[in-house]
Amino acid sequence: MKKFDYFIGVIAVIAFFLLMAELSSYFSAYTHIFRMINLTILCVFILDLILRLFISKNKIKFIKKNPIDFIVFIPLIQFFYSFENTPFFVIVWQVVIVTILISRLRKVNKLFSLLRLQPTQLMVSSFIFAIGVGTILLMLPAATVSGEKTSLINAAFTATSATCVTGLIVKDTATYFSLFGQMVILALIQIGGLGIMTFSVSLSILLKKRIKMHQQVVMKDVLDQDEISTIKRFVLFIFKMTFLVEIIGALFLFFSWNGRFENKLITAYHALFHSVSAFCNAGFSTFSDSLIQFSDSFSTNFIISMIIIFGGLGFIVINDVFQKIKNHVLHQTKKIIQLKVQTKLVLGMSIFLILLGGIFIYFVENNQAFESLSLKSKIFVSLFQSVATRTAGFNSFDIPVLSSATLLFMIVLMFIGGSPGSTAGGVKTTTIAVLWATIKSGFKQNENVELHKRTIPNEIIKKAITILASSLMIILIFAISLACLEKFKFVDILFETVSAFATVGLSTGITPHLSISGKVLLSILMFIGRLGPLTIGYAFANRTIPARYKYAEERIMIG
């Protein structure tokens, strides 16, 4: 039976991508072939269900335990004679597609559990399938205002951008996508921001399902925790904190925007969408101009900036601060709160970069792009863009009119990004801090690298160097490739490349005008940037057992 389960899982994986191909316009001439393949796959799934029902000892218990599996019969409706001539054809067809999608994903999920993939391989696979689901849903006519099907490449690009919490768009979210399409994008942002594994384990905890040991081991690696026993508590903290911040942020935005829109329901929807998008550092907006219309609003700038900062600090840092303050209050001690080195680095680097970015943008653009703005707007825009540039992707000013100096500085901020264990992208603030400490120790010829009176292990230094070197190499390769394919200024191409890799989402306006090849390249880059070069490398590299020997040393010249 286990071999048959493997077979069903492989069929489901193939069927999943066939469904994507079927919905695209590239293979419209082969619709009849797809219908035959779908019928065959459907028969295989029905046979699988009947066999499992037949061999089960308690038939009633099996049905109660696996009710969703019986939706496999619903797609049979598409094979009824004259189905296409019914007035509700489009609606029923879309329901059938969603049903097929759920059925095939359940089989794929079962295959993953059978294969016992490594944590990094599971992360890569789950992101690929999440993007695939988003792509299929965004290709449905219900996802667009006009009722037209979105092309495969545009749907895939949007799904990748949302799942990888980037925010680069090829179609205006506000005017092109319907409410259904926007909700799909919002769901992908939430799932991608939390991390698919974290999201699924959180749902299992909330539904009071038992978390398998294999899942706990995977989460231990994903969240970089020392003990398995703390995983459930930490995942629950992440889940609660995420939704608490998003709900509070949405409430503040609702009261700030109250009276700006047609009714309170629309105001609440815009507030919730932007709160989730800000916390997940996604940068998607239900306004065509992003947040330019709020450039002089202190409340909007402050609220969204704070939500972005919370999302970019990292769950580990927020948990550390929360626990230390909680213990301090409960025990009513007068001792100074001792935070972890990572927490100190993250908080220090974040404050430094926000202030540095704000000051730089203000003084460079004061008499240039900001010349027509009031002093208040100049300060708001400078600080907001400094916060948003590091990973959030919202803009309160027109990016293409900024000077080359500001664009290059913003590229640096995007490259650094947020902090580890957060919804942010980039090489992370701690990586830069460790590298800076390494450089200082090199100049001083110190044997050890130290930060806040702590010695940094060599494996962390090696990891930081690997991240920096691989990230620069990836950006260089993709930037050169885009420059060969597209006819835009190189500073715009470099800006777009770093924005995609760092999952920021800011653009100089060239994204919608990219060729199909350019969009594919940026989609791949967003995927690499969200998971990180190390995760991708670990997933595909052969992990060898460390050698018990060491070669003889030989010095080489450096520099």
C-alpha positions as CSV (number, residue, x, y, z in Angstrom):
1,M,0.0,0.0,0.0
2,K,2.9,2.3,0.7
3,K,4.3,1.9,-2.8
4,F,0.8,2.7,-4.1
5,D,0.8,5.9,-2.0
6,Y,4.1,6.9,-3.5
7,F,2.6,6.3,-7.0
8,I,-0.5,8.4,-6.2
9,G,1.7,11.2,-4.8
10,V,3.9,11.3,-7.9
11,I,0.8,11.4,-10.1
12,A,-0.6,14.2,-8.0
13,V,2.6,16.3,-8.5
14,I,2.4,15.8,-12.2
15,A,-1.3,16.6,-12.2
16,F,-0.7,19.8,-10.2
17,F,1.5,21.2,-12.9
18,L,-0.7,19.9,-15.7
19,L,-3.5,21.9,-14.2
20,M,-1.4,25.0,-14.3
21,A,-0.5,24.3,-18.0
22,E,-4.2,23.6,-18.8
23,L,-5.4,27.0,-17.4
24,S,-2.7,28.9,-19.4
25,S,-3.5,30.1,-23.0
26,Y,-0.3,28.5,-24.3
27,F,-1.9,25.0,-24.7
28,S,-5.4,26.0,-25.6
29,A,-5.2,23.9,-28.8
30,Y,-4.7,20.7,-26.7
31,T,-7.8,21.1,-24.5
32,H,-9.2,17.7,-25.6
33,I,-5.9,16.0,-24.6
34,F,-6.0,17.7,-21.1
35,R,-9.6,16.5,-20.6
36,M,-8.6,12.9,-21.3
37,I,-5.5,13.2,-19.0
38,N,-7.7,14.8,-16.2
39,L,-10.3,12.0,-16.5
40,T,-7.5,9.3,-16.2
41,I,-6.0,11.1,-13.1
42,L,-9.5,11.4,-11.6
43,C,-10.2,7.7,-12.1
44,V,-6.9,6.9,-10.4
45,F,-7.7,9.1,-7.4
46,I,-11.2,7.7,-7.2
47,L,-9.8,4.1,-7.3
48,D,-7.3,5.1,-4.5
49,L,-10.2,6.4,-2.3
50,I,-12.3,3.3,-3.0
51,L,-9.4,0.9,-2.2
52,R,-8.6,2.7,1.1
53,L,-12.3,2.7,2.0
54,F,-12.5,-1.0,1.2
55,I,-9.5,-2.1,3.2
56,S,-10.4,0.1,6.3
57,K,-11.8,-2.0,9.2
58,N,-14.3,0.7,10.2
59,K,-15.9,2.3,7.1
60,I,-17.9,4.9,9.0
61,K,-14.9,6.0,11.0
62,F,-12.8,6.3,7.8
63,I,-15.5,8.5,6.2
64,K,-15.7,10.8,9.3
65,K,-11.9,11.0,9.5
66,N,-11.4,11.8,5.7
67,P,-14.5,13.7,4.6
68,I,-12.5,16.1,2.4
69,D,-11.1,13.2,0.3
70,F,-14.6,12.6,-1.0
71,I,-14.5,15.9,-2.9
72,V,-12.7,13.9,-5.5
73,F,-16.1,13.0,-7.0
74,I,-17.1,16.7,-7.6
75,P,-14.9,17.2,-10.7
76,L,-16.9,14.5,-12.5
77,I,-19.4,17.2,-13.2
78,Q,-17.2,18.7,-15.9
79,F,-17.6,15.6,-17.9
80,F,-21.4,15.7,-18.0
81,Y,-22.8,16.1,-21.5
82,S,-23.6,19.7,-22.5
83,F,-22.1,21.1,-19.3
84,E,-20.4,23.9,-21.2
85,N,-23.8,25.1,-22.5
86,T,-25.2,25.8,-19.0
87,P,-25.5,29.5,-17.9
88,F,-23.5,28.9,-14.8
89,F,-20.6,27.2,-16.7
90,V,-17.9,29.7,-15.7
91,I,-18.9,29.7,-12.0
92,V,-19.2,25.9,-11.8
93,W,-15.9,25.4,-13.8
94,Q,-14.0,27.6,-11.3
95,V,-15.5,25.6,-8.4
96,V,-14.4,22.4,-10.1
97,I,-10.8,23.8,-10.6
98,V,-10.5,24.7,-6.9
99,T,-11.9,21.3,-5.9
100,I,-9.3,19.6,-8.2
101,L,-6.6,21.8,-6.7
102,I,-7.5,20.8,-3.1
103,S,-7.7,17.1,-4.0
104,R,-4.3,17.1,-5.7
105,L,-2.6,19.1,-3.0
106,R,-3.7,16.6,-0.3
107,K,-2.0,13.8,-2.3
108,V,1.1,15.9,-2.7
109,N,1.2,16.7,1.0
110,K,1.0,13.0,1.8
111,L,3.9,12.3,-0.6
112,F,6.0,14.9,1.3
113,S,5.4,13.1,4.6
114,L,6.4,9.8,3.0
115,L,9.6,11.1,1.5
116,R,10.8,12.6,4.8
117,L,12.5,15.5,3.2
118,Q,15.2,17.5,4.9
119,P,13.9,20.8,6.5
120,T,15.5,22.9,3.7
121,Q,14.1,20.7,1.0
122,L,10.7,20.8,2.6
123,M,10.8,24.6,2.8
124,V,11.8,24.9,-0.9
125,S,9.1,22.4,-2.0
126,S,6.3,24.0,0.1
127,F,7.1,27.5,-1.3
128,I,7.1,26.2,-4.8
129,F,3.6,24.6,-4.3
130,A,2.3,27.7,-2.5
131,I,3.3,29.8,-5.5
132,G,1.7,27.2,-7.8
133,V,-1.6,27.3,-5.9
134,G,-1.5,31.1,-6.0
135,T,-0.8,31.0,-9.8
136,I,-3.7,28.7,-10.5
137,L,-6.1,30.8,-8.4
138,L,-5.0,34.1,-10.0
139,M,-5.5,32.7,-13.5
140,L,-9.2,32.1,-12.7
141,P,-11.5,34.7,-14.3
142,A,-12.9,35.5,-10.8
143,A,-9.5,36.9,-9.9
144,T,-9.7,39.9,-12.2
145,V,-12.1,42.9,-12.4
146,S,-12.7,42.3,-16.2
147,G,-13.3,38.6,-15.8
148,E,-10.5,37.8,-18.1
149,K,-7.9,35.1,-17.4
150,T,-4.5,36.4,-16.3
151,S,-1.6,35.0,-18.4
152,L,0.5,32.3,-16.8
153,I,3.6,34.4,-16.5
154,N,1.8,37.4,-14.9
155,A,-0.1,35.2,-12.5
156,A,3.1,33.3,-11.6
157,F,5.0,36.6,-11.1
158,T,2.3,38.0,-8.9
159,A,2.0,34.8,-6.9
160,T,5.7,34.6,-6.4
161,S,5.9,38.3,-5.4
162,A,3.1,37.8,-2.8
163,T,4.4,34.5,-1.4
164,C,7.9,35.8,-1.2
165,V,6.5,39.0,0.4
166,T,8.2,41.2,-2.2
167,G,5.6,43.6,-3.7
168,L,6.9,44.0,-7.2
169,I,3.9,44.0,-9.5
170,V,3.2,43.6,-13.2
171,K,-0.5,44.4,-12.8
172,D,-2.0,47.1,-10.6
173,T,-3.3,45.3,-7.5
174,A,-5.9,48.0,-6.9
175,T,-7.5,48.1,-10.4
176,Y,-6.7,44.9,-12.2
177,F,-7.5,42.3,-9.5
178,S,-11.0,41.7,-8.1
179,L,-11.8,41.3,-4.4
180,F,-11.2,37.5,-4.9
181,G,-7.9,38.2,-6.5
182,Q,-6.8,40.6,-3.8
183,M,-7.8,38.1,-1.1
184,V,-5.7,35.4,-2.8
185,I,-2.8,37.9,-2.8
186,L,-3.4,38.7,0.9
187,A,-3.5,35.0,1.8
188,L,-0.3,34.4,0.0
189,I,1.3,37.4,1.8
190,Q,0.2,36.1,5.2
191,I,1.4,32.5,4.5
192,G,4.6,33.6,2.9
193,G,5.3,36.2,5.7
194,L,4.9,33.7,8.5
195,G,6.6,30.9,6.6
196,I,4.6,28.0,5.3
197,M,5.8,25.5,7.9
198,T,5.2,27.9,10.8
199,F,1.7,28.7,9.4
200,S,0.7,25.0,9.0
201,V,2.0,24.0,12.4
202,S,0.2,27.0,14.0
203,L,-3.1,25.8,12.4
204,S,-2.5,22.3,13.8
205,I,-1.9,23.7,17.3
206,L,-5.1,25.8,17.1
207,L,-7.1,22.9,15.8
208,K,-5.7,20.9,18.7
209,K,-4.0,18.3,16.4
210,R,-1.0,16.4,17.6
211,I,2.3,17.8,16.2
212,K,4.4,14.9,15.0
213,M,8.0,14.6,16.1
214,H,9.2,14.9,12.5
215,Q,7.3,18.3,12.2
216,Q,8.9,19.4,15.5
217,V,12.4,18.6,14.3
218,V,11.7,20.5,11.0
219,M,10.5,23.5,12.9
220,K,13.5,23.4,15.2
221,D,15.8,23.8,12.2
222,V,13.5,26.4,10.5
223,L,13.2,28.6,13.6
224,D,16.9,27.9,14.6
225,Q,15.9,26.9,18.2
226,D,18.1,24.9,20.6
227,E,15.4,22.6,22.1
228,I,12.4,20.8,20.6
229,S,10.5,21.2,23.8
230,T,10.1,25.0,23.2
231,I,9.0,24.7,19.6
232,K,5.2,24.5,20.3
233,R,5.3,27.5,22.7
234,F,7.5,29.6,20.3
235,V,5.3,28.9,17.3
236,L,2.2,29.8,19.2
237,F,3.9,33.1,20.3
238,I,4.7,33.9,16.6
239,F,1.1,33.2,15.6
240,K,-0.4,35.2,18.4
241,M,2.0,38.1,18.0
242,T,1.5,38.3,14.2
243,F,-2.3,38.5,14.4
244,L,-2.2,40.8,17.4
245,V,0.1,43.4,15.7
246,E,-1.9,43.1,12.4
247,I,-5.3,43.6,14.2
248,I,-4.0,46.5,16.3
249,G,-2.4,48.1,13.2
250,A,-5.6,47.7,11.2
251,L,-7.6,49.3,14.0
252,F,-5.3,52.3,14.1
253,L,-5.3,52.7,10.3
254,F,-9.1,52.4,10.3
255,F,-9.5,55.3,12.7
256,S,-6.8,57.3,10.8
257,W,-8.6,56.7,7.4
258,N,-12.1,57.0,8.7
259,G,-14.1,59.3,6.4
260,R,-11.6,59.0,3.5
261,F,-13.5,56.3,1.6
262,E,-17.1,55.5,0.6
263,N,-18.1,53.5,3.7
264,K,-16.6,52.0,6.9
265,L,-16.5,48.4,5.4
266,I,-14.2,49.6,2.5
267,T,-12.1,51.6,5.0
268,A,-11.8,48.5,7.2
269,Y,-10.7,46.4,4.2
270,H,-8.0,48.8,3.1
271,A,-6.8,49.1,6.7
272,L,-6.6,45.3,7.2
273,F,-4.9,44.7,3.8
274,H,-2.2,47.4,4.5
275,S,-1.7,46.2,8.1
276,V,-1.0,42.6,6.9
277,S,1.1,43.8,4.0
278,A,3.1,46.1,6.3
279,F,3.8,43.5,9.0
280,C,4.8,40.9,6.4
281,N,7.0,43.5,4.8
282,A,5.2,42.8,1.5
283,G,4.6,46.2,0.1
284,F,1.4,45.3,-1.8
285,S,-1.2,48.1,-1.7
286,T,-4.9,48.4,-2.7
287,F,-4.0,52.0,-3.8
288,S,-2.6,52.5,-7.3
289,D,-0.1,55.1,-6.0
290,S,0.9,53.0,-3.0
291,L,0.9,55.5,-0.1
292,I,1.8,58.7,-2.0
293,Q,-1.6,60.2,-1.1
294,F,-0.7,59.9,2.6
295,S,2.8,61.5,2.3
296,D,1.8,64.4,4.6
297,S,-0.2,62.3,7.1
298,F,1.7,61.8,10.3
299,S,-0.7,59.1,11.6
300,T,-0.4,57.0,8.5
301,N,3.3,57.3,8.2
302,F,3.8,56.5,11.9
303,I,1.4,53.6,12.1
304,I,2.6,51.8,9.0
305,S,6.3,52.5,9.9
306,M,5.8,50.9,13.3
307,I,4.0,47.9,11.8
308,I,6.9,47.5,9.3
309,I,9.5,47.8,12.1
310,F,7.8,45.2,14.2
311,G,7.7,42.8,11.3
312,G,11.3,43.4,10.4
313,L,12.8,43.0,13.9
314,G,12.3,39.3,14.0
315,F,10.2,37.0,16.3
316,I,13.2,35.9,18.3
317,V,14.1,39.5,19.2
318,I,10.6,40.5,20.1
319,N,10.2,37.3,22.2
320,D,13.4,38.1,24.0
321,V,12.4,41.7,24.8
322,F,8.9,40.5,25.8
323,Q,10.1,37.7,28.1
324,K,12.8,39.9,29.8
325,I,10.3,42.8,30.4
326,K,7.7,40.3,31.7
327,N,10.2,38.7,34.1
328,H,11.4,42.1,35.2
329,V,7.8,43.3,36.0
330,L,6.8,40.0,37.7
331,H,9.8,39.8,39.9
332,Q,9.9,43.6,40.4
333,T,13.7,43.5,40.3
334,K,15.8,46.7,40.0
335,K,18.5,44.9,37.9
336,I,19.2,46.2,34.4
337,I,17.4,44.1,31.7
338,Q,20.0,41.9,30.1
339,L,19.1,41.2,26.4
340,K,20.7,38.7,24.1
341,V,23.5,39.9,21.9
342,Q,21.4,39.3,18.8
343,T,18.6,41.5,20.3
344,K,21.1,44.3,21.0
345,L,22.6,44.1,17.5
346,V,19.2,44.1,15.8
347,L,17.8,47.0,17.8
348,G,21.0,49.0,17.5
349,M,21.4,48.4,13.7
350,S,17.8,49.0,13.0
351,I,17.8,52.4,14.8
352,F,21.1,53.4,13.2
353,L,20.0,52.5,9.6
354,I,16.6,54.2,10.0
355,L,18.1,57.5,11.1
356,L,21.0,57.2,8.6
357,G,18.6,56.6,5.7
358,G,16.3,59.3,6.7
359,I,19.0,61.9,7.1
360,F,20.7,60.9,3.8
361,I,17.5,61.0,1.8
362,Y,16.4,64.4,3.3
363,F,19.7,66.2,2.6
364,V,20.2,64.8,-0.9
365,E,16.7,65.4,-2.1
366,N,15.9,68.5,-0.1
367,N,16.6,70.9,-3.0
368,Q,16.0,68.3,-5.7
369,A,13.0,65.9,-5.8
370,F,11.6,67.3,-2.5
371,E,11.9,70.9,-3.5
372,S,8.1,71.5,-3.9
373,L,7.2,69.7,-0.6
374,S,6.6,71.3,2.7
375,L,9.1,70.8,5.5
376,K,6.8,68.4,7.3
377,S,6.3,66.3,4.1
378,K,10.1,66.2,3.5
379,I,10.7,64.8,7.0
380,F,7.8,62.3,6.8
381,V,8.8,61.1,3.3
382,S,12.5,60.8,4.3
383,L,11.9,58.8,7.4
384,F,9.1,56.6,5.9
385,Q,11.2,55.7,2.9
386,S,14.2,54.9,5.1
387,V,12.0,52.4,7.0
388,A,10.2,51.0,4.0
389,T,13.2,50.8,1.7
390,R,14.9,48.2,3.9
391,T,12.3,45.6,2.9
392,A,8.7,46.8,3.1
393,G,8.3,48.2,-0.5
394,F,5.7,50.9,0.2
395,N,6.5,54.3,-1.3
396,S,5.1,57.7,-0.2
397,F,7.0,59.4,-3.0
398,D,7.5,58.7,-6.7
399,I,10.7,56.6,-6.8
400,P,11.7,57.2,-10.5
401,V,12.2,61.0,-9.9
402,L,14.7,60.5,-7.1
403,S,18.4,61.2,-7.9
404,S,20.9,58.5,-8.7
405,A,22.7,59.1,-5.4
406,T,19.5,58.4,-3.5
407,L,18.7,55.3,-5.6
408,L,22.2,53.9,-5.0
409,F,21.9,54.5,-1.3
410,M,18.5,52.8,-1.3
411,I,20.1,49.8,-3.1
412,V,22.5,49.5,-0.1
413,L,19.6,49.7,2.4
414,M,17.6,47.1,0.4
415,F,20.6,44.8,0.3
416,I,21.0,45.0,4.1
417,G,17.3,44.4,4.7
418,G,15.7,43.5,8.0
419,S,16.7,41.1,10.7
420,P,16.9,37.2,10.9
421,G,13.8,35.3,11.9
422,S,11.5,38.1,10.7
423,T,9.3,38.7,7.7
424,A,12.0,40.9,6.1
425,G,14.5,40.1,3.4
426,G,18.0,41.1,2.5
427,V,21.3,39.7,3.9
428,K,20.1,40.9,7.4
429,T,21.4,43.4,9.9
430,T,23.2,40.8,12.0
431,T,25.2,39.6,9.0
432,I,26.5,43.2,8.4
433,A,27.2,43.6,12.1
434,V,29.2,40.4,12.3
435,L,31.1,41.3,9.1
436,W,31.9,44.8,10.4
437,A,33.2,43.3,13.7
438,T,35.3,40.8,11.6
439,I,36.8,43.7,9.6
440,K,37.6,45.6,12.8
441,S,39.3,42.5,14.4
442,G,41.3,42.1,11.2
443,F,42.6,45.6,11.3
444,K,43.4,45.2,15.0
445,Q,44.9,41.8,14.3
446,N,42.8,40.3,17.0
447,E,42.5,36.5,17.0
448,N,38.8,36.6,18.0
449,V,35.8,38.5,16.7
450,E,33.9,40.2,19.5
451,L,30.6,41.9,19.9
452,H,29.1,43.3,23.1
453,K,31.8,41.5,25.2
454,R,31.0,38.1,23.5
455,T,33.2,36.1,21.2
456,I,31.5,35.2,17.9
457,P,32.0,31.5,16.8
458,N,33.9,30.9,13.6
459,E,31.0,29.0,12.1
460,I,28.9,32.2,12.4
461,I,31.6,34.3,10.8
462,K,31.9,31.8,7.9
463,K,28.1,31.8,7.5
464,A,28.1,35.6,7.3
465,I,30.9,35.7,4.7
466,T,29.1,32.9,2.7
467,I,25.8,34.9,2.7
468,L,27.5,38.2,1.7
469,A,29.6,36.6,-1.1
470,S,26.8,34.4,-2.5
471,S,24.3,37.3,-2.4
472,L,26.6,39.7,-4.2
473,M,27.4,37.0,-6.8
474,I,23.7,36.2,-7.4
475,I,22.8,39.9,-7.7
476,L,25.7,40.4,-10.2
477,I,24.7,37.4,-12.3
478,F,21.0,38.4,-12.5
479,A,21.7,42.1,-13.0
480,I,24.0,41.3,-16.0
481,S,21.4,38.9,-17.4
482,L,18.7,41.5,-17.1
483,A,20.9,44.1,-18.7
484,C,21.4,41.7,-21.7
485,L,17.7,41.2,-22.0
486,E,16.2,44.6,-21.3
487,K,16.9,48.1,-22.7
488,F,16.6,50.1,-19.5
489,K,19.3,52.2,-17.6
490,F,21.6,50.0,-15.6
491,V,20.8,51.9,-12.3
492,D,17.2,51.0,-12.9
493,I,18.0,47.3,-13.6
494,L,20.3,47.1,-10.6
495,F,17.6,48.7,-8.4
496,E,15.0,46.2,-9.6
497,T,17.4,43.3,-9.1
498,V,18.3,44.2,-5.6
499,S,14.6,44.9,-4.8
500,A,13.6,41.5,-6.0
501,F,16.5,39.7,-4.2
502,A,15.9,41.5,-0.9
503,T,12.1,41.0,-1.3
504,V,11.6,44.7,-1.0
505,G,9.2,45.5,-3.9
506,L,10.2,49.1,-4.6
507,S,10.5,49.8,-8.3
508,T,11.6,52.6,-10.6
509,G,8.7,51.6,-12.8
510,I,10.2,49.1,-15.2
511,T,8.7,45.9,-13.8
512,P,5.4,45.9,-15.9
513,H,7.5,46.6,-19.0
514,L,9.9,43.7,-18.6
515,S,9.9,40.9,-21.2
516,I,8.7,37.4,-20.4
517,S,12.3,36.4,-19.8
518,G,12.9,39.3,-17.5
519,K,9.8,38.5,-15.5
520,V,11.0,34.8,-15.2
521,L,14.4,36.0,-14.0
522,L,12.9,38.3,-11.3
523,S,10.5,35.6,-10.2
524,I,13.5,33.2,-9.7
525,L,15.4,35.9,-7.9
526,M,12.5,36.7,-5.5
527,F,12.2,33.0,-4.7
528,I,16.0,32.8,-3.9
529,G,15.9,36.0,-1.9
530,R,12.9,34.9,0.2
531,L,14.4,31.5,1.2
532,G,18.0,32.7,1.2
533,P,21.1,31.5,-0.6
534,L,22.1,29.2,2.2
535,T,18.7,27.5,2.4
536,I,18.7,26.9,-1.4
537,G,22.3,25.7,-1.2
538,Y,21.6,23.3,1.7
539,A,18.5,22.0,-0.1
540,F,20.4,20.9,-3.2
541,A,23.9,20.3,-2.0
542,N,25.2,16.9,-0.9
543,R,25.7,17.2,2.9
544,T,28.9,15.2,3.5
545,I,30.1,13.8,6.8
546,P,32.9,16.0,8.2
547,A,36.3,14.5,7.5
548,R,38.3,13.2,10.5
549,Y,41.6,14.4,9.0
550,K,43.2,17.8,8.1
551,Y,45.5,18.6,5.2
552,A,48.8,20.3,5.8
553,E,48.6,24.1,5.9
554,E,50.1,26.4,3.3
555,R,50.0,30.2,3.3
556,I,48.8,32.2,0.3
557,M,49.0,35.9,-0.3
558,I,45.8,37.9,0.3
559,G,45.1,41.5,-0.8
